[in-house]
Amino acid sequence: MKKVSSKIKTIAEFLDCIKYSVNYYEGDYRWLAKQIREFIEDLASKFLERYEPDHPSDNFTDYSLCFLGSFIIYKKDDINNVIDGQQRLTSLLLLLILLRNLQKDNPVENRVL
């Protein structure tokens, strides 16, 4: 019998040196501007609950966690297959890439974590 387990992870832990695969039967990426806007608004509102302009940037790691929903992963032949959560995961990765690119030209001392 296969073992089913769950674990709460931060995004850093979830993405740390792990590759994920989305099977063809999961379908194409379907989120439109409305879903992206809602996703970003949810993240921003959770962040702004604790944000104070005078907080040092290293204090952001103490902010409350934001529940992104569950991601269901099925591991087979050392491949982590995303069964549920692929739209959120893809959107989050695209957002992180955008933020990294926006920070790229900032001097190191002005960068946000």
Summary of the structure (lengths in Angstrom):
residues: 113
radius of gyration: 16.4
end to end distance: 42.7
largest distance: 53.3
contacts: 191
relative contact order: 0.17
helix: 45%
strand: 12%
